[in-house]
Amino acid sequence: MLSLTLALERDVDAPARARTMIRGLKPLLGAERTEDATLLVSELVTNAVKYGSGPVELHVETGDDLRSRFTISDAGGGETPALRETGGKRSGGYGLHLVDRIADDWGVTHASMHVWFELKP
């Protein structure tokens, strides 16, 4: 079992720092799941920096069944993350759609703001 936490500065470089951490897990996750995790973490960290408040944290846990859970958290204060219409005059809005399609499971915890997803091997 593995448990890692990365505290991220709330700045434009936060997604890149998170991607670097996730890419370092390639021996554990495998090539395909590392790419999936890198994309989804990047999207969610970007959202946390853009819409959240307070410090941003990335927490990764793997269990004995090799399922990996990735949690991105901040102090909240923004809109509750939810799937929304994409396209039209609004730009963006694709992050949670990617999470919904790629992750094996995902959700939002509102204690502060935690968005998590799981990937199976």
N, C-alpha and C positions, 0 to 999 in steps of 0.2 A: 504494500500500500504506500502511496505517495501523497504528500500534502504540501503544497507550496503556496505562498502568498507574496504578491508583488504590489507594493504601494507605488502609485503613479502620480506624478505631478499633473495637475490639471492644465495641460498645455497641448499644443499641436503635435508634440513629439510623443505623447503618451501611447497612441496606437502603435507606433513603430517599436517602442520599448516592449509593449505587450507581445507583438509579433515575434520579436527576438526570443523572448522567454518561451513561447509556444514552440518555435522551431527547434529549440534545444531539447524538446521532449520526443523528437522523432524516433529515437531507439525504443521508446516505450509505446508510442502511439502508432507507429508505422507511417509510411510515406503518405498514403491517401488520407488517413484520418488527421495527420498533422496539417495537411493543406486545408482540410475542412475546418479544423479548430482555429487555424491562423486566420482564415477569412472571417469566421463568426466572431472571434474575439476582437478582431480589428473593428468590425462594424459596431459591436456593443460598447467598446471603449470609446470610440468616436462619439456615439450617442451620449454616453455618460459625461464626456467632456463638454459636449455641445449643449445638452439640455439639463444636466444635473447640477448638483452643488456639493461643496466640500470635497474631501479627498476621494480619489478613485482607487479601488483595490481590485486586483485580479486574483482569484483563488482557484487553484486546481487541485482536485482530489481524484485518485484512482482507487478502486476497490479491489478486493480479491478476485472478483469476476472480470477484472480489467476494464469495466465501464469507467469512463472518465467524466467528471462533472466540472464544469467551468462556471464560475460565478463572478460577475462584474458588479461591483456595488459602489454607491456614492451616498451622500446624505439625503438625497431626494429633493423635493421641492419643485421639480418640473412635472410635466404631464406624466401620467401612468403609461408606461410603454404598452402599446397595443398595435395589432395589425391595422393598417389603414390603407385607403385607396392609394394607388400609385399612378404616376403619369399625370396628364393634364398640365395645369399651370404650376403646380407645386413640384419642386425638385426633391429628390430623395424619397425616403419612405420604403426603401427596399431591404433594410437591415433585418427587420424581424421576419420578413417574407423569406429571406435566405435562411434564417435560423429555423423557421417552421418547416422548410423543405429539406434541409440537410441534417439537422439534429434528430436524434432518436426520441428526445423528449425535451421540453423547455417550459419555463414559467417565470412568473414575477412574484417576488415576496416584497411586501410593502412596509416592513419594519423600518427601514430607511428606504433604499431602493436597490433591490437585488434582482438582477436578471440572470438566470442560469440556463444552461443547456447541458445535455448529456450526449455522449457518443459511445456507441458500443464498438468493440474491436471489429 
